[in-house]
Amino acid sequence: MDDGTGIGGRVAVVTGAGRGIGAAVAEALAGLGATVAAVDRDVESVAELAADQVAEGRRVFAYPVDVADGAAVRGVVDRVEQDCGPIDLLANVAGVLVPGTVREISDEDWHRTFAVNTTGVFHVCRAVSERMVPRRRGAIVTVSSNAAGVPRHGMAAYAASKAAATLFTKSLGLELAEHGIRCNVVAPGSTDTDMLRALWTDESDAERTLAGSPETFRVGIPLRKLATPRDIADAVVFLLSDRAGHITMHDLYVDGGATLRA
């Protein structure tokens, strides 16, 4: 029976699929019947994800690659289309977070942050959209961050890279609209992933995340809970699906109200 999502039978590329939000997106799409090309630079994690999903009867295949390498990305997109068929859906989830004030962060950390969070999105979107345009169909979602729209103490590099990825995706959406291709953004807040937990010093940091931090001018989370990776994945899947067929260049915040957006 048609579930209205239009995802079943389609080919999807998900970057950052080895863990966290990326893994949740890959699993959700596969659960709806998509063939998923799971992309991640962590060979072991993405291979394990694919093996687990295949064991459940789902079509998920691992493609190890660093999205910061433009030539490698093109090669992977070629292989995906040869192995799986025409790519219809793309979720840009790969990301890195190196905390630190502007005075503290190194040149290497700054460049790596942008190489993955911004340039990586460009590499994958360029390679995939080149395939989508002649077919006049497709949907792209970039997982950004609520930090792209709200200043964060000690997160200038991350916030700037995500803001750039957000505007890049919206601009791409404007370019691709005439070809019937939609491009949207999902902006998570604090999500219970390895990336978030790496910032914590102990379990009490979870409560501080919910309560906020006046000394760093950060409000808490009105819903009083962290997002789960699946919370974010559900938003990504919606925007990739036919149920969002008239939505493009939209920025959907999934942060429990943390940014107090009007």
Secondary structure, 3 states (H helix, E strand, C coil): CCCCCCCCCCEEEEECCCCHHHHHHHHHHHHCCCEEEEEECCHHHHHHHHHHHHHCCCCEEEEECCCCCHHHHHHHHHHHHHHHCCEEEEEECCCCCCCECCCCCCHHHHHHHHHHHHHHHHHHHHHHHHHHHHHCCEEEEEECCHHHCCCCCCEHHHHHHHHHHHHHHHHHHHHHHHHCEEEEEEEECCECCHHHHCCCCCCHHHHHHHHEEHHHCEECCCCCCCECHHHHHHHHHHHHCHHHCCCCCCEEEECCCCCCCC
